[in-house]
Amino acid sequence: MDGKILTSYCLSKKGATEDYPFGPDVLVIKVSSKMFALISMKANKLNISLKCDPFLADNLRQQYASVTPGYHLNKKHWNTIVVDGSISEQELYWMIDHSYELVLNSLTKIEREAI
């Protein structure tokens, strides 16, 4: 999977927007004003950081070597995934969906209704 496909999938979520608050090398994808995905290249490898339920975050880290605690993020609630083919596209899409839903559900009722 390449960065364009990953970005397109994230941006296909209702209300998703892209931003570069950390500079041109880190694409931040938000729903309303909250981040649910960060996409970047690190050591010539595509990375995506996603919000995750803490119990699931630990489980995914144990299950996949390419899943680590969130890089420069709250390590309890965020995972960084190296997109190297070791995780199926279907599983990666599920992780993106999970992150989006967590963030969407954390928005106020007014913010959710605006989306």
GIGI-V402696 format. One record per helix or strand. SS is the DSSP state (h for helix, s for strand). FROM is the first residue (numbers start at 1). TO is the last residue. If there is no record, write none. Layout:
ss;from;to
SS;FROM;TO
SS;FROM;TO
This chain:
ss;from;to
h;3;11
s;16;19
s;26;31
s;34;42
s;45;51
h;54;63
s;67;69
s;78;82
h;89;106
h;109;114
